[in-house]
Amino acid sequence: MDKLEFSIVWGVPSKVIYQALLDPFEIMQYTRAPAVVEPKEGGLYKIMEGRIEGVFNKLVENQEIQMTWKFNNWKHHSNVTLRLIEREDSCELKIIQTNFPNDVDKVKLEDGWKNQIFVPMSKIRGYPIEDDD
């Protein structure tokens, strides 16, 4: 099974990023599209005008989000875990995605997460991403 795994370090506390990933009004701001988000276990979400959808399976406040996730043209859902690790002046967000279709390009999938979700979140909401370099 293919697995996508990468991290982003944010220059804000984990509770800020956790909230940004679950609050429908914040999501609509950085995706610039309608969003339906029910931030509870079993809650549904549709973002990016319904192009991405899924269900929240587990929520651990300010620490972890486990959810199903798929593009509307995929035949089945993938599994996504977003794990937040608090640091002294920042937090690390670890993204792990499994069970996506075999024909999906992992590089493009990671670029999509970064360029469609995380970079706009940083620019529009003002949450700084720290360089890995």
C-alpha atoms as a printed R data frame, in Angstrom:
    type eleno elety resid chain resno       x      y       z
1   ATOM     1    CA   MET     A     1   0.000  0.000   0.000
2   ATOM     2    CA   ASP     A     2   1.292  3.427  -0.897
3   ATOM     3    CA   LYS     A     3   1.867  5.896   1.877
4   ATOM     4    CA   LEU     A     4   2.365  9.650   1.762
5   ATOM     5    CA   GLU     A     5   4.112 11.123   4.772
6   ATOM     6    CA   PHE     A     6   5.495 14.633   5.285
7   ATOM     7    CA   SER     A     7   5.704 17.339   7.935
8   ATOM     8    CA   ILE     A     8   5.295 21.078   8.165
9   ATOM     9    CA   VAL     A     9   6.543 23.170  11.073
10  ATOM    10    CA   TRP     A    10   4.330 26.122  11.958
11  ATOM    11    CA   GLY     A    11   5.452 29.140  13.981
12  ATOM    12    CA   VAL     A    12   2.283 29.033  16.121
13  ATOM    13    CA   PRO     A    13   0.966 26.746  18.881
14  ATOM    14    CA   SER     A    14  -0.696 23.465  17.887
15  ATOM    15    CA   LYS     A    15  -4.118 24.682  19.059
16  ATOM    16    CA   VAL     A    16  -4.061 27.376  16.340
17  ATOM    17    CA   ILE     A    17  -3.434 24.855  13.536
18  ATOM    18    CA   TYR     A    18  -5.907 22.349  15.012
19  ATOM    19    CA   GLN     A    19  -8.600 25.043  14.975
20  ATOM    20    CA   ALA     A    20  -7.665 26.136  11.438
21  ATOM    21    CA   LEU     A    21  -8.124 22.566  10.193
22  ATOM    22    CA   LEU     A    22 -11.598 22.192  11.745
23  ATOM    23    CA   ASP     A    23 -13.249 25.614  11.701
24  ATOM    24    CA   PRO     A    24 -15.441 25.974   8.591
25  ATOM    25    CA   PHE     A    25 -15.053 29.771   8.475
26  ATOM    26    CA   GLU     A    26 -11.251 29.567   8.552
27  ATOM    27    CA   ILE     A    27 -11.302 26.789   5.949
28  ATOM    28    CA   MET     A    28 -13.492 28.889   3.639
29  ATOM    29    CA   GLN     A    29 -11.046 31.785   3.964
30  ATOM    30    CA   TYR     A    30  -7.909 29.892   2.990
31  ATOM    31    CA   THR     A    31  -9.528 27.625   0.391
32  ATOM    32    CA   ARG     A    32 -11.604 30.514  -0.988
33  ATOM    33    CA   ALA     A    33 -14.498 28.117  -1.475
34  ATOM    34    CA   PRO     A    34 -17.607 26.964   0.382
35  ATOM    35    CA   ALA     A    35 -17.014 24.373   3.096
36  ATOM    36    CA   VAL     A    36 -19.285 22.160   5.166
37  ATOM    37    CA   VAL     A    37 -17.451 20.942   8.249
38  ATOM    38    CA   GLU     A    38 -18.895 19.155  11.288
39  ATOM    39    CA   PRO     A    39 -15.914 19.093  13.694
40  ATOM    40    CA   LYS     A    40 -16.894 16.010  15.710
41  ATOM    41    CA   GLU     A    41 -16.213 12.293  15.492
42  ATOM    42    CA   GLY     A    42 -18.480 10.969  12.755
43  ATOM    43    CA   GLY     A    43 -18.862 14.500  11.392
44  ATOM    44    CA   LEU     A    44 -18.901 15.070   7.653
45  ATOM    45    CA   TYR     A    45 -16.896 17.569   5.705
46  ATOM    46    CA   LYS     A    46 -16.827 18.823   2.154
47  ATOM    47    CA   ILE     A    47 -14.296 21.437   1.155
48  ATOM    48    CA   MET     A    48 -13.120 23.090  -2.039
49  ATOM    49    CA   GLU     A    49 -16.684 23.254  -3.419
50  ATOM    50    CA   GLY     A    50 -17.202 19.558  -2.660
51  ATOM    51    CA   ARG     A    51 -14.105 18.378  -4.544
52  ATOM    52    CA   ILE     A    52 -12.748 16.916  -1.290
53  ATOM    53    CA   GLU     A    53 -14.947 15.044   1.164
54  ATOM    54    CA   GLY     A    54 -14.760 12.690   4.086
55  ATOM    55    CA   VAL     A    55 -15.628 11.892   7.687
56  ATOM    56    CA   PHE     A    56 -13.801 12.641  10.927
57  ATOM    57    CA   ASN     A    57 -13.049  9.318  12.640
58  ATOM    58    CA   LYS     A    58 -11.128 10.559  15.674
59  ATOM    59    CA   LEU     A    59 -10.415 13.985  17.117
60  ATOM    60    CA   VAL     A    60  -7.953 14.534  19.959
61  ATOM    61    CA   GLU     A    61  -8.066 18.240  20.786
62  ATOM    62    CA   ASN     A    62  -4.933 20.102  19.668
63  ATOM    63    CA   GLN     A    63  -3.139 16.805  18.981
64  ATOM    64    CA   GLU     A    64  -4.647 14.661  16.238
65  ATOM    65    CA   ILE     A    65  -7.271 14.424  13.507
66  ATOM    66    CA   GLN     A    66  -8.007 11.087  11.852
67  ATOM    67    CA   MET     A    67 -10.345 11.156   8.878
68  ATOM    68    CA   THR     A    68 -11.344  9.584   5.626
69  ATOM    69    CA   TRP     A    69 -10.495 11.752   2.622
70  ATOM    70    CA   LYS     A    70 -11.127 11.609  -1.105
71  ATOM    71    CA   PHE     A    71 -11.410 13.680  -4.207
72  ATOM    72    CA   ASN     A    72 -14.875 13.473  -5.716
73  ATOM    73    CA   ASN     A    73 -13.484 11.565  -8.724
74  ATOM    74    CA   TRP     A    74 -11.825  8.830  -6.596
75  ATOM    75    CA   LYS     A    75 -13.643  5.501  -6.250
76  ATOM    76    CA   HIS     A    76 -12.866  5.142  -2.524
77  ATOM    77    CA   HIS     A    77 -11.692  7.123   0.490
78  ATOM    78    CA   SER     A    78  -8.109  7.264   1.689
79  ATOM    79    CA   ASN     A    79  -7.134  7.513   5.355
80  ATOM    80    CA   VAL     A    80  -5.512 10.676   6.676
81  ATOM    81    CA   THR     A    81  -3.917 11.307  10.048
82  ATOM    82    CA   LEU     A    82  -2.906 14.840  10.965
83  ATOM    83    CA   ARG     A    83  -0.744 14.724  14.098
84  ATOM    84    CA   LEU     A    84   0.315 17.900  15.915
85  ATOM    85    CA   ILE     A    85   3.468 17.893  18.010
86  ATOM    86    CA   GLU     A    86   3.909 20.905  20.294
87  ATOM    87    CA   ARG     A    87   7.388 22.454  20.339
88  ATOM    88    CA   GLU     A    88   8.803 25.319  22.393
89  ATOM    89    CA   ASP     A    89   7.834 28.149  20.011
90  ATOM    90    CA   SER     A    90   6.101 26.201  17.250
91  ATOM    91    CA   CYS     A    91   4.356 22.974  16.344
92  ATOM    92    CA   GLU     A    92   5.013 20.236  13.840
93  ATOM    93    CA   LEU     A    93   2.144 18.935  11.731
94  ATOM    94    CA   LYS     A    94   2.751 15.378  10.497
95  ATOM    95    CA   ILE     A    95   0.556 14.333   7.585
96  ATOM    96    CA   ILE     A    96   0.136 10.625   6.873
97  ATOM    97    CA   GLN     A    97  -2.140  9.504   4.039
98  ATOM    98    CA   THR     A    98  -2.730  5.862   3.102
99  ATOM    99    CA   ASN     A    99  -5.105  3.798   0.958
100 ATOM   100    CA   PHE     A   100  -5.254  6.277  -1.922
101 ATOM   101    CA   PRO     A   101  -5.761  4.952  -5.470
102 ATOM   102    CA   ASN     A   102  -2.745  3.264  -7.062
103 ATOM   103    CA   ASP     A   103  -2.719  5.652 -10.014
104 ATOM   104    CA   VAL     A   104  -2.350  8.747  -7.802
105 ATOM   105    CA   ASP     A   105   1.024 10.504  -8.103
106 ATOM   106    CA   LYS     A   106   2.345 10.924  -4.537
107 ATOM   107    CA   VAL     A   107   4.391 13.999  -5.477
108 ATOM   108    CA   LYS     A   108   1.299 15.720  -6.892
109 ATOM   109    CA   LEU     A   109  -0.751 14.666  -3.874
110 ATOM   110    CA   GLU     A   110   1.776 16.194  -1.467
111 ATOM   111    CA   ASP     A   111   2.039 19.334  -3.635
112 ATOM   112    CA   GLY     A   112  -1.752 19.621  -3.504
113 ATOM   113    CA   TRP     A   113  -1.806 19.495   0.293
114 ATOM   114    CA   LYS     A   114   0.904 22.131   0.452
115 ATOM   115    CA   ASN     A   115  -0.214 24.471  -2.339
116 ATOM   116    CA   GLN     A   116  -3.998 24.210  -1.931
117 ATOM   117    CA   ILE     A   117  -4.261 23.982   1.871
118 ATOM   118    CA   PHE     A   118  -1.134 24.824   3.877
119 ATOM   119    CA   VAL     A   119   0.465 27.666   1.886
120 ATOM   120    CA   PRO     A   120  -2.876 29.523   1.565
121 ATOM   121    CA   MET     A   121  -3.494 28.905   5.298
122 ATOM   122    CA   SER     A   122  -0.139 30.511   5.991
123 ATOM   123    CA   LYS     A   123  -0.648 33.478   3.664
124 ATOM   124    CA   ILE     A   124  -4.313 34.247   4.307
125 ATOM   125    CA   ARG     A   125  -4.522 33.414   8.013
126 ATOM   126    CA   GLY     A   126  -0.982 34.591   8.797
127 ATOM   127    CA   TYR     A   127   0.265 31.337  10.339
128 ATOM   128    CA   PRO     A   128   3.989 31.213   9.487
129 ATOM   129    CA   ILE     A   129   5.557 28.076   8.053
130 ATOM   130    CA   GLU     A   130   9.143 27.599   9.208
131 ATOM   131    CA   ASP     A   131  11.746 26.606   6.622
132 ATOM   132    CA   ASP     A   132  13.282 23.154   6.852
133 ATOM   133    CA   ASP     A   133  16.588 24.482   5.528
